[in-house]
Amino acid sequence: MLIVSYLFTQVADAQTRQLKGKITDEKTGESLPGVNVRAGDNIRTVSDQNGNYLLAVPASNNSALAISYVGYIPQTIQIGTRTEINVRLVPLSQGLEEVVVVGYGAVKKQDLTGSVAQVNITDMQKAPVKSFDDALAGRVAGVEVSSNEGQPGISNNIVIRGNNSVTQDNTPLYVIDGFPIDNPNNNVINPEEIETITVLKDASSTAIYGSRGANGVIVITTKRGAIGEPVVKYNGYVAVQRVSERETMMGAL
């Protein structure tokens, strides 16, 4: 009986093998506890307080090791014949590292305290419009774009967070490449030359401009030259307008 039980133990050990490793932060090198580690559908565990994990995987297991943790990019690693796999997880900090241009310079998104909205230029340039203010409609919360006339080339009315005055002008202040401009002709600004558009909507962001920024501020930064090989791009836009139905007018006689 002792010999038989020993043989069964040896067979069971031959069918499984221990897979161990340590999970750390790629930037800081610190251990990450509580990381989900999975090999297949039914074999899973979590890392301990020192970032170590231990799994009993089949000896013939050809599946992948899936590691996931809140705030980090998930990783999938083929196990193969290895018995130790150390993993360095990459933090999901790209969104917080984005730079937002405000009235007094550029700050990281994680350091922002005011109400600032940044326009997605790539999506805005896909719209077949004559000027950037047409493409701005419906893309930023709290920004209303309207037109009083239907004539070609007419400028739109932009209001940020509603009207502040009944009798005075409610248009925002435009800051183009650092120069404050009141009521510019938006049709002369080529949307293809715009690099970033930032809308400042609250008092903390617009205080630097004083009373001129009471209705909000639209900060526009145009493209600059970059170091590297020359890049040539062409973008053409042609539009035709015609009267669909002419009214019959009364003659002079």
C-alpha positions in Angstrom: 0.0 0.0 0.0 2.9 2.4 0.7 4.4 1.7 -2.7 1.1 2.3 -4.5 0.4 5.6 -2.6 3.9 6.7 -3.4 3.4 6.0 -7.1 0.1 8.0 -7.2 1.9 10.9 -5.6 4.6 10.8 -8.2 2.1 10.7 -11.0 0.2 13.7 -9.6 3.4 15.7 -9.2 4.3 14.8 -12.8 1.0 16.2 -14.1 1.3 19.6 -12.5 4.2 22.0 -11.9 4.6 25.1 -9.8 4.6 28.5 -11.5 5.8 31.4 -9.4 6.9 35.0 -9.9 6.8 38.5 -8.7 4.7 41.5 -9.9 6.1 45.0 -9.6 5.5 48.5 -10.9 7.6 49.2 -14.0 8.4 52.8 -13.0 8.9 52.6 -9.3 9.8 48.9 -8.9 7.5 48.6 -5.9 5.7 45.3 -5.3 2.0 45.2 -6.2 -0.3 43.2 -3.9 -3.7 41.9 -4.9 -2.9 41.5 -8.6 -5.2 39.0 -10.4 -3.2 36.2 -12.0 -4.9 33.7 -14.2 -3.8 30.7 -16.2 -6.6 29.3 -18.2 -10.2 29.4 -17.1 -10.1 27.7 -13.7 -6.6 28.3 -12.4 -6.2 31.7 -10.8 -4.8 33.5 -7.8 -3.8 36.9 -6.5 -0.4 38.2 -5.5 0.5 38.6 -1.8 1.6 41.7 0.0 5.1 41.4 -1.5 3.8 41.0 -5.0 4.6 37.2 -5.2 2.2 34.7 -6.7 2.2 30.9 -6.9 0.1 28.7 -9.3 -0.1 25.0 -9.8 -0.4 24.7 -13.6 -0.6 21.4 -15.6 2.8 20.2 -16.9 1.5 20.3 -20.5 -0.2 23.6 -20.1 0.3 25.7 -23.3 -2.1 28.5 -22.2 -1.2 32.1 -21.5 -0.7 33.9 -18.1 -3.2 36.8 -17.8 -2.3 39.5 -15.3 -4.7 42.4 -14.6 -4.7 45.1 -12.0 -6.7 48.3 -11.5 -4.9 51.3 -12.9 -2.4 49.2 -14.9 -2.3 47.9 -18.5 -3.3 44.2 -18.6 -0.6 41.8 -19.8 -0.8 38.3 -21.4 2.3 36.2 -21.4 2.8 32.7 -22.8 3.7 30.2 -20.1 5.5 27.6 -22.2 7.9 25.4 -20.1 8.9 28.2 -17.7 8.5 27.8 -13.9 9.1 31.4 -13.0 7.6 34.5 -14.7 8.3 38.0 -13.2 6.0 40.7 -14.5 6.4 44.5 -14.5 3.1 46.3 -15.0 2.8 49.6 -16.8 0.6 52.2 -15.1 -2.4 53.7 -17.0 -1.2 57.3 -16.6 -1.4 58.5 -20.2 -4.7 60.3 -19.6 -3.3 62.2 -16.6 -0.1 63.1 -18.4 -1.9 65.0 -21.2 -1.0 68.7 -21.4 -3.9 71.2 -21.5 -3.2 74.7 -22.7 -4.8 77.3 -20.4 -4.6 81.1 -20.3 -1.4 81.2 -18.2 0.5 78.5 -19.9 0.2 74.7 -20.1 -0.5 72.3 -17.2 -1.0 68.6 -16.9 -4.6 67.4 -16.8 -4.1 65.9 -13.3 -3.1 69.4 -12.0 -6.2 71.2 -13.3 -8.6 72.6 -10.8 -10.8 74.8 -13.0 -13.4 73.9 -15.6 -11.4 73.5 -18.8 -12.5 71.6 -22.0 -10.2 70.6 -24.8 -11.5 70.0 -28.3 -10.6 66.8 -30.2 -8.9 68.4 -33.3 -8.8 65.2 -35.2 -12.6 64.7 -35.0 -13.2 68.4 -35.6 -11.3 68.5 -38.9 -13.3 65.6 -40.3 -16.4 67.8 -40.4 -17.0 69.4 -43.8 -17.5 73.0 -42.6 -16.2 76.4 -43.6 -14.7 77.4 -40.2 -13.8 75.9 -36.9 -16.7 77.5 -35.0 -19.2 75.4 -37.1 -17.3 72.2 -36.1 -17.3 73.3 -32.5 -21.1 72.9 -32.2 -22.0 70.0 -30.0 -18.5 69.0 -29.2 -18.0 70.8 -25.9 -20.3 70.7 -22.9 -21.7 74.1 -22.0 -20.8 75.7 -25.3 -23.7 76.9 -27.5 -23.1 77.6 -31.2 -25.9 79.3 -33.2 -26.4 81.5 -36.2 -28.9 84.3 -36.7 -28.7 84.3 -40.5 -28.3 81.7 -43.2 -26.1 83.8 -45.5 -22.9 82.2 -46.8 -19.8 83.2 -44.7 -21.8 84.5 -41.8 -20.1 84.2 -38.4 -21.7 82.1 -35.7 -22.7 83.2 -32.2 -20.8 81.3 -29.5 -22.0 81.4 -25.9 -20.3 79.7 -23.0 -22.5 78.6 -20.1 -25.4 80.7 -21.1 -25.9 84.5 -21.4 -24.4 86.7 -18.7 -26.0 89.9 -19.9 -29.3 90.9 -21.4 -28.2 94.1 -23.1 -24.4 93.5 -23.6 -22.4 91.2 -25.8 -22.1 87.6 -24.6 -19.4 86.4 -27.0 -16.3 84.9 -25.4 -12.8 86.2 -25.6 -10.5 84.6 -28.2 -6.8 84.1 -27.4 -5.0 83.1 -30.6 -1.3 82.2 -30.1 -1.3 84.3 -26.9 -2.9 87.4 -28.4 -6.4 88.3 -26.9 -8.8 89.2 -29.7 -12.4 90.4 -29.4 -14.9 89.2 -32.0 -12.5 87.9 -34.6 -13.5 86.8 -38.0 -13.4 83.0 -37.6 -13.7 82.4 -41.3 -10.1 83.6 -41.8 -8.7 81.0 -39.5 -7.9 77.8 -41.4 -9.1 74.8 -39.3 -6.1 72.8 -40.7 -3.7 75.2 -39.1 -5.2 74.7 -35.6 -3.2 72.5 -33.2 -5.3 72.8 -30.1 -8.5 74.5 -28.9 -9.1 74.9 -25.2 -12.3 76.4 -23.7 -12.0 78.1 -20.3 -15.4 78.1 -18.7 -15.1 79.2 -15.1 -13.9 82.1 -13.1 -10.7 80.5 -11.9 -9.5 79.9 -15.4 -10.5 83.3 -16.8 -9.5 85.5 -13.9 -6.2 86.4 -15.7 -8.1 88.2 -18.4 -10.2 90.3 -16.1 -13.6 91.5 -17.3 -12.7 90.6 -20.9 -12.9 86.9 -19.9 -16.3 87.2 -18.1 -18.0 85.3 -20.9 -15.4 82.6 -21.1 -12.2 82.3 -23.1 -11.4 80.2 -26.2 -7.7 79.6 -26.4 -6.4 78.6 -29.9 -2.9 77.5 -30.7 -1.8 77.1 -34.3 0.7 74.6 -35.6 4.4 75.2 -35.4 7.4 73.9 -37.3 8.9 70.7 -35.9 12.4 69.3 -36.1 12.8 66.4 -38.6 12.2 65.6 -42.2 9.9 67.8 -44.3 6.3 66.6 -44.4 4.0 67.8 -47.1 0.2 67.4 -46.8 -2.6 68.6 -49.0 -6.2 69.1 -48.1 -8.7 70.5 -50.5 -12.3 71.6 -49.9 -14.7 72.8 -52.6 -18.3 73.9 -51.9 -21.1 75.1 -54.1 -24.2 77.0 -53.0 -27.2 77.7 -55.1 -30.8 78.8 -54.7 -33.0 75.7 -54.8 -36.2 77.7 -55.7 -36.4 81.3 -56.8 -39.4 83.4 -55.9 -41.4 85.0 -58.7 -40.9 88.8 -58.2 -43.2 91.6 -59.4 -41.9 93.5 -62.3 -41.6 97.3 -62.7 -44.4 97.6 -65.2 
